[in-house]
Amino acid sequence: MAGQQGVQKNTLYVGGLAEEVNESILHAAFIPFGDIKDVKTPLDQATQKHRSFGFVTFLEREDAATAMDNMDGAELYGRVLTVNYALPERIKGGEQGWAAQPIWADADTWFERQQQEEEMQRMQAENRAAMQAAEELHRKKMAQEREGEKEDEGDDPMARAEAEILKQNNDS
């Protein structure tokens, strides 16, 4: 057991609890082994009754070990108890899915990423707008240059003569 990662050496999992057992009865059953920090019996949301197991956290690891040695296989309210070291509570959430942390633990990094994404989108939109404005300006400039060439053709007799020859060649 000592090789398992994440085992909490002062918190015990107590399984096989009878329906009548509540946190105070569980506390009373384990207090002879040492000072208890906390007792929890998670409730089933649908029935609002505990789910046949609980957790007892001792102040000292040695007290937890003694309680486990003495209470594993013991009987309480007609039911045989299973007592082991508790694994850390696994909560759905976090960036990696299941994690031993609440879902909001990575909220700061999530908000940071959201702000960075929004900033990136804003910058991309500004760049697109600037590119479109530059392209439009370029098109107008090119159109003006073409208009200027047409106007120049009217003033330049040589250009007018070349245009006439091209037109006659195209017609024939």
Salt bridges, closest charged atoms under 4 A:
GLU19 OE2 - LYS49 NZ 3.23
ASP38 OD2 - LYS40 NZ 3.75
GLU95 OE2 - ARG113 NH1 2.55
GLU119 OE2 - ARG122 NH2 2.40
GLU126 OE2 - ARG122 NH1 2.38
GLU136 OE1 - ARG139 NH2 3.01
